[in-house]
Amino acid sequence: MDAVGRLFFRKRKFNPKRDDLKRILVIKLDQIGDCFLSVPLFEYLRELFPQADIDVVCQESSAPIFENNPFINDILIFNYPRMYRGKVPAKRRDFSSLIRTVRRKKYDLSIDLRGEPFAALLGFLSGASDRIGFEKEEVGGFFYTQPLSYDRNAHETERYKKIISLLNRSVAVWRPRIYLTDKEIINGEKLVALLSGREYVAVSPGAGVPYKMWPEEKFTEIIRATLKDYGFDVVLLGGKGERRISDDITENVKDGRLKSEIGELSLRESYFMISRAKAFLGNDSVLAHFAGALDIPTVDLMNSVIDENRWHPLGGNVTVILGRKSDHRCRYEHCPYPCPNMQAIGIGEVYGKWDSILRRIKPAAL
């Protein structure tokens, strides 16, 4: 299909210095953690095209990642059914509405950050004369006027850096962040003061999907040891769907220094809580990416079927522990909980890494 498509869609060299570029559409219909990793791209785009409007189309669940970003003008919501994990995927009428919106805005450049057939089609239907995207094993690459190759063994952020390099700008630093409002920071400080009068570590025992989750009873043992051996409180973080895990852990630990905010905080509030934590322990999730980017000492528990080289949290303070069972073939979302790969991660291995971090940062008074 791509071979036939190329007969009708001509490639053209992108001119990064074109002075008539006024509107840019960035398409990121992906999961929350993937969207977080892409955030620095918008600052580079603003530097390159200071007069242009820069919009992003993303899923509703990912919108908090981009809110209040000073380099983004507008956030367009579309819950792409293929990627959306929420309860209300987009309908056909939502797609028609999105197309009308992007056509009305008259974009000059569209950038598909994933390499997705639907996103490639959306860029084409937007009417943008220049369309950048990644050719992968899926069809649709013929819609790009500037198709790029992608190394699947490289970290995901290398994909975004390649786009900036195409625009004749070198990339010195890639540090994702969420841009909190002043009100969010003030409310966050109040929440920290209310939750704990002492320093705390953050623990995230959920992950959104079962095959990424270390067994909750093992988290329980690590939390017990943390409260017994160190002078930190422990704050549990996670989404609404993980409240049962929160209830089980708090019931089994029975310690007032364990505070659970699972299902109680927004994504942006969780980001603030992690920013004030002394260390982070959790499964591979957006919260682990938050901690890594914030340079919080982090232990990240990852299923070996997830490519560590491509998806590990950024930052120089991250320790990744991979779960692997030689006779198990993980079926991802269809794999039962606990996935044998994650079950294979031993408490001793995790506690050894966690202990080395907590001993280094243990409150001086203790």
C-alpha positions in Angstrom: 0.0 0.0 0.0 2.8 2.4 0.8 4.5 1.6 -2.5 1.3 2.5 -4.4 0.8 5.6 -2.2 4.2 7.0 -3.0 3.1 7.2 -6.7 0.6 9.8 -5.7 2.2 11.6 -2.8 5.4 13.3 -3.6 8.2 13.9 -1.0 9.6 17.3 -0.6 12.6 18.7 1.3 11.5 20.6 4.4 12.9 24.2 4.6 13.4 24.9 8.4 13.9 28.6 7.7 10.7 29.2 5.9 9.3 32.4 7.3 5.7 31.8 6.3 5.3 28.9 8.9 2.6 30.2 11.2 0.8 27.1 12.6 2.2 23.8 13.7 0.2 20.7 14.7 1.9 18.1 16.8 0.1 14.7 16.9 0.7 12.6 20.0 -2.1 10.0 20.4 -0.2 7.9 22.9 -0.1 6.8 26.5 0.7 9.2 29.4 4.3 8.3 29.9 5.1 8.5 26.2 3.6 12.0 26.1 5.6 13.1 29.1 8.8 12.1 27.4 7.9 14.3 24.4 7.4 17.6 26.3 10.8 19.2 25.6 10.1 19.1 21.9 7.6 22.0 22.3 10.3 24.3 23.8 12.6 23.6 20.9 9.8 24.2 18.4 9.0 27.5 20.1 12.7 28.5 19.9 12.8 27.7 16.3 9.5 29.2 15.3 8.8 32.0 18.0 5.9 33.5 16.0 4.1 30.3 15.2 1.0 28.8 17.0 1.9 25.3 18.3 -1.0 23.0 19.0 -1.0 19.4 20.2 -3.7 16.7 19.6 -3.7 14.1 22.3 -5.9 11.8 24.3 -8.0 13.1 27.2 -5.9 11.1 29.7 -2.7 12.7 28.5 -3.9 16.3 28.4 -2.7 17.1 32.0 0.9 16.5 30.7 0.6 19.4 28.3 -1.6 21.8 30.4 -0.1 25.2 31.3 2.9 24.5 29.0 4.0 28.0 27.9 5.1 26.7 24.5 1.8 25.2 23.6 -1.1 27.3 22.3 -4.0 24.8 22.2 -4.7 21.2 23.2 -7.1 19.2 21.0 -8.6 16.1 22.5 -9.2 12.9 20.6 -9.5 9.5 22.3 -8.1 7.3 19.6 -9.8 3.9 20.1 -6.7 1.9 19.2 -4.6 3.5 22.0 -7.2 4.8 24.5 -7.4 2.9 27.8 -10.3 5.0 29.2 -14.0 4.3 29.1 -15.1 6.6 26.3 -13.2 6.1 23.1 -13.8 8.4 20.2 -16.8 7.9 17.9 -17.0 8.6 14.1 -18.6 12.0 14.8 -15.6 12.9 17.0 -13.2 12.2 14.1 -15.3 14.3 11.8 -15.3 17.1 14.4 -11.5 16.9 14.8 -10.9 17.0 11.0 -13.1 20.1 10.8 -11.2 21.8 13.6 -7.7 21.1 12.1 -8.9 22.2 8.6 -10.2 25.4 10.0 -6.9 26.2 11.8 -4.9 25.9 8.5 -1.7 24.3 9.7 1.5 24.7 7.8 3.3 21.8 9.4 2.1 18.6 11.1 4.4 16.4 13.1 3.5 12.8 14.0 5.6 11.8 16.9 4.7 8.1 16.8 4.6 6.9 13.2 1.0 5.9 13.3 -1.3 5.3 10.2 -4.2 7.3 11.7 -1.9 10.2 12.7 -0.3 10.2 9.3 -3.8 10.4 7.7 -4.8 13.2 10.2 -1.7 15.2 9.2 -2.6 14.9 5.5 -6.3 15.8 6.1 -5.2 18.8 8.1 -4.1 20.4 4.9 -0.6 21.0 6.1 1.8 21.3 3.2 4.7 19.9 5.3 4.2 16.6 7.2 6.9 15.0 9.3 6.6 11.4 10.6 8.2 8.1 11.1 8.0 5.2 8.6 7.6 1.9 10.5 6.2 -1.5 9.8 2.6 -0.1 9.6 1.2 1.5 6.4 0.7 5.2 6.0 4.2 6.5 5.6 3.4 7.8 2.1 1.3 10.6 3.7 4.5 12.2 5.0 6.3 14.8 2.9 9.4 14.2 5.2 9.5 10.5 6.3 12.1 9.7 8.9 13.6 6.3 9.9 13.6 5.2 13.5 15.9 2.9 15.4 13.7 0.7 17.7 16.8 -0.1 19.8 17.3 3.6 20.8 15.6 5.4 23.6 12.2 6.8 22.7 13.4 10.4 23.1 15.9 9.9 20.2 12.9 9.9 17.9 12.0 13.5 19.1 15.6 14.6 18.9 15.7 13.5 15.3 12.9 15.8 14.5 14.7 18.8 16.1 17.8 17.8 14.2 15.9 17.9 11.0 14.9 21.4 11.8 18.6 22.4 12.0 18.9 22.6 15.8 21.2 20.6 18.0 19.8 19.1 21.2 21.9 19.7 24.3 19.4 18.8 27.1 16.3 16.7 27.1 14.6 17.0 30.5 10.8 16.5 30.5 8.7 18.4 33.0 5.2 19.4 33.9 4.5 23.1 34.1 2.6 23.6 37.3 0.6 26.7 38.0 1.3 28.9 41.1 -1.9 27.7 42.6 -1.0 24.1 42.1 2.3 24.6 43.8 0.7 26.4 46.8 -1.9 23.6 47.1 0.8 21.0 46.8 2.8 22.5 49.6 -0.3 22.5 51.8 -1.0 18.8 50.9 2.6 17.8 51.8 2.3 19.6 55.1 -1.0 18.0 55.8 0.1 14.5 54.9 3.5 14.4 56.7 5.4 16.6 59.0 8.5 14.6 58.2 10.4 13.6 55.0 8.8 10.9 53.0 9.5 8.5 50.2 7.0 7.8 47.4 5.9 4.2 46.4 3.7 3.4 43.4 2.5 -0.3 43.6 0.3 -0.1 40.5 1.0 0.4 36.9 -2.3 0.6 34.9 -1.8 -2.9 33.3 -1.3 -6.2 35.2 1.8 -7.4 33.4 3.8 -4.4 34.6 2.9 -4.9 38.3 5.2 -6.4 41.0 3.1 -8.4 43.4 1.5 -6.2 46.1 2.6 -8.5 48.9 6.2 -7.9 48.0 5.6 -4.1 48.1 4.1 -4.6 51.5 7.3 -6.3 52.8 9.5 -3.5 51.4 7.2 -0.8 52.9 7.3 -2.6 56.3 11.1 -2.6 56.2 11.3 1.0 55.1 9.1 2.2 58.1 11.0 0.0 60.5 14.6 0.8 59.5 14.5 4.4 58.4 13.1 7.8 59.5 10.9 8.4 56.5 7.1 8.3 56.1 5.8 6.4 53.1 3.3 7.9 50.7 1.5 5.6 48.2 0.7 7.1 44.8 -1.3 5.8 41.9 -4.6 6.0 39.9 -8.2 5.4 40.9 -8.2 1.8 39.5 -5.5 0.9 42.1 -7.5 1.6 45.2 -7.9 -2.1 46.1 -4.1 -2.4 46.1 -4.0 0.6 48.4 -6.5 -0.9 50.8 -4.7 -4.2 50.9 -1.3 -2.7 51.6 -2.5 -0.3 54.3 -4.5 -3.0 56.0 -1.5 -5.3 56.1 1.0 -2.7 57.2 -1.1 -1.0 59.8 1.3 2.0 60.5 0.2 5.6 60.8 3.4 6.7 58.9 2.0 5.0 55.8 -0.2 7.5 53.9 -2.1 6.4 50.8 -3.1 9.0 48.2 -3.9 6.3 45.6 -6.9 7.5 43.6 -7.1 10.7 45.5 -4.7 13.0 43.6 -4.7 14.2 40.0 -1.8 13.4 37.7 -0.3 16.9 38.2 -0.7 16.7 42.0 1.1 13.3 42.0 3.9 15.0 40.0 4.2 17.6 42.8 4.2 15.0 45.5 7.1 13.1 43.8 9.0 16.3 43.4 9.1 16.7 47.2 9.9 13.0 47.9 13.3 11.9 49.0 13.2 8.7 46.9 10.8 6.7 44.6 10.1 3.0 44.3 7.6 1.7 41.8 6.6 -0.2 38.7 7.3 1.0 35.2 4.8 3.8 34.8 4.5 7.5 34.2 5.2 8.1 37.9 8.6 6.4 37.5 9.2 8.7 34.5 8.3 11.7 36.7 10.8 10.7 39.4 13.6 10.0 36.9 13.2 13.4 35.2 13.0 15.2 38.5 16.3 13.5 39.5 14.7 11.8 42.5 16.6 8.6 43.5 14.5 5.9 41.8 14.1 2.2 41.7 12.0 1.2 38.7 10.7 -2.3 38.4 10.3 -3.3 34.7 9.0 -6.4 32.9 11.8 -7.7 30.6 9.4 -7.8 27.6 9.5 -4.0 27.8 12.7 -2.8 26.0 14.7 -1.2 28.8 16.9 0.7 26.3 13.9 2.3 24.7 11.7 3.0 27.7 13.8 3.4 30.8 13.1 6.6 32.8 15.5 9.5 32.1 17.8 10.9 34.7 21.1 9.9 36.3 19.5 8.7 39.5 17.5 5.7 38.2 18.1 2.0 39.0 16.1 -0.4 36.7 15.4 -3.9 37.9 14.2 -6.2 35.1 11.9 -9.2 35.7 12.6 -12.2 33.6 11.5 -15.9 33.9 13.2 -18.1 31.3 10.3 -20.4 30.7 7.6 -17.7 30.5 6.3 -16.0 27.4 4.5 -12.8 28.4 1.2 -12.1 26.7 1.2 -8.4 27.8 -2.3 -7.3 28.7 -3.5 -10.9 28.5 -0.9 -12.1 30.9 -2.4 -13.0 34.3 -1.5 -11.1 37.5 1.1 -11.5 38.8 3.0 -11.9 35.6 5.7 -14.6 36.2 8.3 -12.1 34.9 7.5 -9.6 37.6 7.0 -12.4 40.1 10.6 -13.4 39.4 12.0 -10.1 40.8 13.0 -11.0 44.4 12.4 -9.0 47.5 16.1 -9.2 48.4 17.2 -7.7 45.0 14.8 -4.8 45.4 15.5 -4.2 49.0 19.3 -4.2 48.3 18.9 -1.4 45.8 16.4 0.5 47.9 18.5 0.1 51.1 21.6 1.6 49.4 19.5 4.7 48.4 17.8 5.1 51.8 21.1 4.7 53.8 22.6 7.4 51.7 19.8 9.9 52.2 18.6 8.9 55.7 17.7 11.9 57.9 20.8 13.0 59.8 19.0 12.9 63.2 18.5 9.2 62.8 
